[in-house]
């Protein structure tokens, strides 16, 4: 088996220099680094990661904590938050990390039962840094993570306390609302997320502003706050319909909410988009597989994963740098669930 000493002899440097190269130290000259890396490749040397951790206290493992309503719920349950944010963000994270030495551990975690609880991979000191994915937390959750002195990035929601990356929520809802108006819709209902969440407040403000700016403030049929689940979307759409309100379009704050609303409309035999248009916010496998396929605002989750990886690796390398908050652009994806009214068709 090839050892670090073999690499040192092959590249004509000391064992400690090889160790510095393996640990990405800035103390090694570029020409020496290149020579050592060439020797590592030529000899097929594989570092002993366990020994490396003992020497450097670096585990080369990052954690992904996905925040859910209830950790015991199945991810595919109609009554749970769809975990498309986690899976799509993971694609971006793993793509960015593929050429690094870092591996990934993941954990589904809920703060609903115990506000003082911590994910086990953080509590047990199993990772060098952690991605906190989603906004389903309250209280002092972020402060508790900070107390652990572990580098962390919040994904999907901005924070002034730790590094974060999130979509441009205001632009997305504004553009989505304007698109429905441009298609000739006169009465738009908005099914939003939980009222207590900061992102839900931003969404309804953007929706209201877009309607008002278009002189349609009286045409916002209703705004309903609910959870990010299919069941919640179903119940919210039922509440709107049974109140006697008849919107000609619905804007949903997530794909999960949207498919729930669509299921209710299917049950009462209201056709999409012939009788009512439905538009979503997210862009996931759900929106592409829905019938009809959902027009939606793409929040670019893979890009968020890539940016979060860059932020976390920088935080690990430069722990004292200022907090960074990054915003990812969104875009409109037009599919089949929104009808262009004839009188507006160009």
Beta strands, then each sheet from edge to edge (+ up, - down):
strand 1: 61-67
strand 2: 103-109
strand 3: 129-133
strand 4: 151-155
strand 5: 163-167
strand 6: 188-192
strand 7: 220-225
strand 8: 249-252
strand 9: 277-282
strand 10: 295-298
strand 11: 325-328
strand 12: 331-333
sheet 1: 2+ 1+ 3+ 4+ 5+ 11+
sheet 2: 7+ 6+ 8+ 9+ 10+ 12-
end
